[in-house]
Every structure is written in structure tokens, then in C-alpha cells.
Amino acid sequence: MKINSTNFKRLIGIWKTSGEIVKDNSILDGTDSYEFILDGNFILHKANVKMGKEKSETVELISIDNSSGKASMQYFNSKGERGLMSASLTGNDFRIEGEGLKFIGTINDENSELTGKWYLQAENQDWTEFINLKLQKESTL
């Protein structure tokens, strides 16, 4: 099954990204893009945002597990960090989970707005709000 036959095709496009970093009330602003690559078998996600005064760039490869419909995501960022996460997009509910990091959000029926929250896991295992996020689709690729 190619990825373009799954619910994740709803992400395809260029998005205006905005939000707030909770701990210091600073602004997050930039662009995210999602595009099919390699004959529709994967999605390439690129994020170019400013978090407060700090610029952050991320590249991520998304692949779908054909048996579950869930996605695995491998990311690399401009800080030299890398990681693996898993995601599900069921109905309008979009969830991402990684080591010490998770996102819980919703995409609207028109696939034009994605809102949600990123959470970080503290040493005591409690989850704390990290980023309130809003993506608005500017165009479809």
C-alpha cells in the first residue's frame, strides 16, 4: 500500500506554522511542508521555524506500516539531533509519540487547519505542555 492511499495524505501541502512555547510565552512562527516522495511510498516533512529567537530546521521521513496504518517518522534537525517517533491519524485525531515527546492534535474536515499541543516528559515521568501549535494550509503540493 502506498502512503498516498492512507489518511496521512491529508497532510500534503505547505502550511503556515504558528504557536506559543509555553514555558516562556515566546512565539513560534514558520513553515512546514509535507510532500510525497519516491513514487508515493513516503512523505518528506520539512519544518523551518523560529522558536522565540532561535531558528530551527527539521527534515523528517514518514513511512506507513501497511498492517496497522500507523506511521514511523525519522527526523533530523539543525541542532544535530535525530530520533524516531510513531504517529497515527485516525479520523481527525493526529497523535505522535517519541522518546520523552508527544503531540496530540486535530485536523479539521477540510484538511486546512491542524491544531494541537506538544508535550515533554519530565524526569518524574509527568507530561508538561511544551508548545501550543497551529498549522494553516497555504497550498497543496
C-alpha positions in Angstrom: 0.0 0.0 0.0 1.4 3.4 -1.0 1.2 6.1 1.6 -1.0 8.2 -0.7 -3.8 5.8 -0.1 -3.8 6.5 3.7 -5.2 9.2 5.9 -1.8 10.8 6.1 -2.3 12.2 2.6 -4.3 14.9 4.4 -1.0 16.5 5.5 0.3 17.1 1.9 0.9 20.8 1.3 2.6 23.9 2.6 1.5 25.1 6.0 1.9 28.4 7.9 3.0 27.4 11.3 2.4 29.4 14.4 2.3 28.8 18.1 3.4 29.5 21.6 6.2 28.0 23.6 4.6 27.5 27.0 7.5 27.8 29.4 8.4 31.3 28.4 5.4 32.5 26.4 7.6 33.0 23.3 6.3 32.8 19.8 6.8 30.0 17.3 6.5 31.0 13.6 7.5 29.5 10.3 6.6 27.0 7.6 6.0 23.2 7.4 5.7 21.3 4.2 4.7 17.7 3.5 5.2 16.1 0.1 5.0 12.6 -1.4 8.4 11.2 -2.5 9.8 8.0 -4.0 6.7 7.2 -6.1 4.3 8.0 -3.3 5.8 5.5 -0.9 6.9 8.1 1.7 6.2 11.6 2.8 9.0 14.1 3.3 8.3 16.6 6.0 10.3 19.8 6.3 10.0 22.4 9.0 11.6 25.8 9.1 10.5 27.7 12.1 11.7 30.3 14.6 11.1 29.4 18.2 11.5 32.6 20.2 14.8 34.0 18.9 16.2 30.6 17.8 15.9 29.2 14.3 15.0 25.5 14.0 15.1 23.4 10.8 13.9 19.7 10.7 13.7 17.1 8.0 11.6 14.0 8.6 10.9 10.9 6.6 7.4 9.4 7.2 6.6 5.8 6.2 3.4 3.8 6.8 3.1 0.4 8.4 0.8 -1.3 5.9 -0.7 -3.7 8.5 -1.6 -1.0 11.1 -2.0 2.2 9.1 0.3 3.9 11.6 3.4 5.8 10.6 7.0 5.7 11.6 8.8 9.0 11.5 12.6 9.5 11.5 13.7 13.1 12.0 16.9 15.1 11.9 17.3 18.7 12.9 19.6 21.7 12.7 20.9 21.1 16.3 22.3 17.7 15.2 19.6 15.8 16.9 17.8 12.8 15.4 15.1 10.5 16.6 12.3 8.1 15.8 8.6 8.6 16.5 5.4 6.8 15.7 2.2 8.5 14.6 -1.5 7.8 13.9 -4.0 9.9 12.0 -7.4 8.3 12.8 -10.4 10.3 11.8 -9.4 13.9 12.7 -7.2 12.9 15.6 -3.4 13.2 15.0 -1.1 11.7 17.5 2.7 11.5 17.6 4.8 9.7 20.2 8.6 9.6 20.7 11.0 9.2 23.5 10.0 11.9 26.0 7.9 13.7 23.5 4.3 13.6 22.2 1.8 15.5 20.2 -1.9 15.4 20.5 -3.8 17.3 17.8 -6.8 17.6 15.5 -7.0 18.2 11.7 -10.3 19.8 10.5 -12.6 18.2 8.0 -11.4 20.5 5.2 -7.7 19.5 5.9 -6.9 23.2 6.1 -6.1 23.6 9.8 -4.1 21.4 12.3 -4.1 22.4 15.9 -2.6 20.7 18.9 -0.1 20.6 21.7 3.4 19.1 22.1 4.3 17.7 25.5 7.7 16.9 27.1 8.1 14.2 29.6 9.9 15.3 32.8 12.3 13.1 34.8 9.5 12.2 37.2 7.6 10.8 34.1 4.9 13.6 34.2 4.0 15.2 30.9 4.2 19.0 30.7 2.9 21.3 27.9 5.7 22.4 25.6 4.1 24.1 22.5 0.6 25.1 21.6 0.7 24.7 17.8 -1.5 25.8 14.8 -0.8 25.0 11.2 -2.9 26.6 8.4 -2.6 25.1 4.9 -1.5 27.7 2.4 -1.3 25.4 -0.7 -1.4 21.8 -1.8 1.6 20.2 -3.4 
